[in-house]
Amino acid sequence: MIPELNILLAEDNDLNAEIAIELLKTKRASVHRAEYGKRAVELFVRNSPGTYQAILMDIQMHEMNGLEACRAIRGMQRQDASSIPVIAMTANSFQEDADAAAEAGMDGFVTKPVDAEYLCQVSERAQRLG
């Protein structure tokens, strides 16, 4: 179980965001939503290092997709930019999507609809590795 995590969720679809938020709440996580990739980057920058323990990032979003947002975060000169677990969320389950996520600096990959237990396992594993 995730112990009181603050998670940044980047998801442009309201229904998908609502589902992810409710699932994560059952695991005692506090979720702050960004509606698109650029906003996720802005929220990450605006909050102090350590505010978020993980980022769940949809791959396909408007303005800035999840891969671009992850690269932007990983390229920042702050202590948690390279270590915060970033988990890709996508409706696509192809190997090339998982490879693109890893290449962008993401630590894990889950498909939608999101399974809360699996998402928690991926988040916990990414935190241990991070």
C-alpha positions as CSV (number, residue, x, y, z in Angstrom):
1,M,0.0,0.0,0.0
2,I,1.2,3.5,-0.8
3,P,1.8,5.3,2.6
4,E,0.4,8.9,2.3
5,L,1.9,9.8,-1.1
6,N,1.4,13.1,-2.9
7,I,1.0,12.2,-6.6
8,L,1.0,14.6,-9.6
9,L,-1.5,13.2,-12.1
10,A,-1.2,14.5,-15.7
11,E,-4.4,13.4,-17.5
12,D,-6.5,15.4,-20.0
13,N,-9.5,13.1,-20.0
14,D,-11.9,14.0,-17.1
15,L,-13.3,10.5,-16.7
16,N,-9.9,8.8,-16.8
17,A,-8.6,11.4,-14.2
18,E,-11.6,10.8,-12.0
19,I,-11.1,7.0,-12.1
20,A,-7.3,7.3,-11.3
21,I,-7.9,9.8,-8.5
22,E,-10.6,7.6,-6.9
23,L,-8.4,4.5,-7.2
24,L,-5.4,6.2,-5.7
25,K,-7.5,7.6,-2.8
26,T,-8.4,4.0,-1.8
27,K,-4.6,3.6,-1.4
28,R,-4.3,6.7,0.8
29,A,-2.7,8.8,-1.9
30,S,-3.3,12.5,-2.3
31,V,-3.6,13.5,-6.0
32,H,-3.0,16.8,-7.6
33,R,-4.3,16.9,-11.2
34,A,-2.8,18.7,-14.2
35,E,-5.0,18.7,-17.3
36,Y,-2.1,18.5,-19.8
37,G,1.6,18.0,-20.0
38,K,2.7,21.6,-19.9
39,R,0.6,22.2,-16.8
40,A,2.2,19.2,-15.1
41,V,5.7,20.7,-15.8
42,E,4.5,24.1,-14.4
43,L,3.1,22.4,-11.2
44,F,6.3,20.5,-10.7
45,V,8.4,23.7,-11.1
46,R,6.1,25.7,-8.8
47,N,6.2,23.2,-6.0
48,S,9.3,22.6,-3.9
49,P,11.4,19.5,-4.3
50,G,9.9,16.6,-2.5
51,T,6.3,17.8,-2.8
52,Y,5.4,14.9,-5.1
53,Q,6.6,11.4,-4.5
54,A,5.5,10.2,-8.0
55,I,4.1,11.5,-11.3
56,L,1.5,9.6,-13.3
57,M,1.7,10.9,-16.8
58,D,-0.8,10.2,-19.6
59,I,1.2,9.8,-22.9
60,Q,-1.3,11.5,-25.3
61,M,-2.3,15.0,-24.2
62,H,-2.8,18.4,-25.8
63,E,-0.2,21.2,-25.7
64,M,2.6,18.9,-24.5
65,N,2.4,15.2,-24.5
66,G,3.6,13.0,-21.6
67,L,6.9,12.1,-23.3
68,E,7.7,15.8,-23.8
69,A,6.7,16.6,-20.3
70,C,8.8,13.9,-18.8
71,R,11.8,15.0,-20.8
72,A,11.3,18.6,-19.6
73,I,11.1,17.5,-16.0
74,R,14.1,15.2,-16.3
75,G,16.1,18.0,-17.8
76,M,15.6,20.4,-14.9
77,Q,18.4,21.4,-12.6
78,R,16.7,20.5,-9.3
79,Q,17.4,17.6,-6.9
80,D,14.3,15.6,-7.5
81,A,14.0,16.0,-11.3
82,S,16.0,12.9,-12.1
83,S,14.8,10.8,-9.2
84,I,11.1,11.3,-9.0
85,P,9.3,8.2,-10.3
86,V,7.3,9.0,-13.5
87,I,4.8,6.4,-14.5
88,A,3.4,6.4,-18.0
89,M,-0.3,5.8,-18.4
90,T,-1.7,5.0,-21.8
91,A,-4.5,3.1,-23.6
92,N,-1.9,1.6,-25.9
93,S,-0.1,-1.5,-24.7
94,F,2.4,-2.0,-27.6
95,Q,6.1,-2.6,-26.8
96,E,7.1,0.5,-28.9
97,D,5.0,2.6,-26.5
98,A,6.7,1.2,-23.5
99,D,10.1,1.7,-25.2
100,A,9.2,5.3,-26.0
101,A,8.2,5.9,-22.4
102,A,11.5,4.5,-21.1
103,E,13.5,6.5,-23.6
104,A,11.8,9.7,-22.4
105,G,12.9,8.9,-18.8
106,M,9.8,7.2,-17.4
107,D,10.2,4.6,-14.8
108,G,7.1,2.5,-15.4
109,F,4.3,1.9,-17.7
110,V,0.6,1.0,-17.0
111,T,-2.3,0.7,-19.4
112,K,-5.8,2.1,-19.0
113,P,-8.1,1.4,-17.5
114,V,-5.8,1.6,-14.5
115,D,-5.7,-1.2,-12.0
116,A,-5.1,0.4,-8.6
117,E,-3.2,-2.4,-7.1
118,Y,-0.9,-2.7,-10.1
119,L,-0.4,1.1,-10.2
120,C,0.6,1.1,-6.6
121,Q,3.0,-1.8,-7.2
122,V,4.6,0.1,-10.1
123,S,4.8,3.3,-8.1
124,E,6.4,1.6,-5.1
125,R,8.9,-0.3,-7.3
126,A,9.8,3.0,-9.1
127,Q,10.3,4.7,-5.7
128,R,12.6,1.9,-4.5
129,L,14.7,2.3,-7.7
130,G,14.6,6.1,-7.6
